[in-house]
Amino acid sequence: MEMQKHISITGSSSTSWKDAITSALEEASKSIDYLKSVDVIKQYATISGNKIESYLVDLDISFTIDSSRK
């Protein structure tokens, strides 16, 4: 039986929300094996003057638990 664990992470980018998602997943994959899915919970931005300064995303990522690992 496959089991999955979910965690929440926040990604950021000065370019776009898509880049914030991609960058966050790349970083997560460095320390989490078996990434399975991502759910974008929230997209928001910080502004400076009348321009977007940074794009932020709150993500729920899931990964498969390796039950054979000790």
C-alpha positions in Angstrom: 0.0 0.0 0.0 1.4 3.4 -1.0 1.3 6.1 1.6 1.9 9.8 1.0 3.0 12.6 3.3 2.0 16.3 2.7 4.0 19.3 3.7 3.6 23.1 3.1 6.3 25.2 1.6 6.6 28.8 0.3 8.4 29.7 -2.8 9.4 33.1 -4.1 10.8 34.7 -7.3 11.5 38.1 -8.7 10.3 36.9 -12.1 6.9 35.2 -11.9 4.6 32.9 -10.0 5.5 30.0 -12.3 9.2 30.6 -11.5 8.4 30.7 -7.8 6.7 27.3 -8.1 9.5 25.7 -10.2 12.2 27.0 -7.9 10.4 25.8 -4.8 10.0 22.3 -6.2 13.7 22.2 -7.4 14.8 23.1 -3.8 12.4 20.6 -2.2 13.6 17.8 -4.5 17.2 18.3 -3.1 16.1 16.9 0.3 12.9 15.1 -0.3 12.7 11.9 -2.4 9.7 10.6 -4.4 7.9 13.9 -4.9 4.4 13.0 -6.2 2.2 16.1 -6.6 1.9 19.9 -5.9 -1.2 21.9 -5.1 -0.9 25.7 -5.3 -2.7 27.0 -2.2 -2.1 30.7 -2.6 -0.4 33.2 -4.9 0.5 36.6 -3.7 3.1 39.4 -4.3 4.9 42.1 -2.6 5.0 45.5 -4.3 7.3 48.5 -4.2 5.8 51.7 -5.5 3.6 50.5 -8.4 5.7 47.4 -9.4 5.7 43.8 -8.2 8.9 43.3 -6.2 8.5 39.5 -5.5 6.1 36.7 -6.4 5.2 34.3 -3.7 3.4 30.9 -3.6 2.2 28.7 -0.8 2.4 25.1 -1.9 1.2 21.8 -0.5 3.6 19.1 -1.8 3.2 15.4 -1.4 5.7 12.6 -1.6 5.5 8.9 -1.3 6.8 7.3 1.9 9.3 4.6 1.2 8.2 1.8 3.6 11.2 -0.3 2.8 13.7 2.4 4.0 15.1 1.9 7.5 
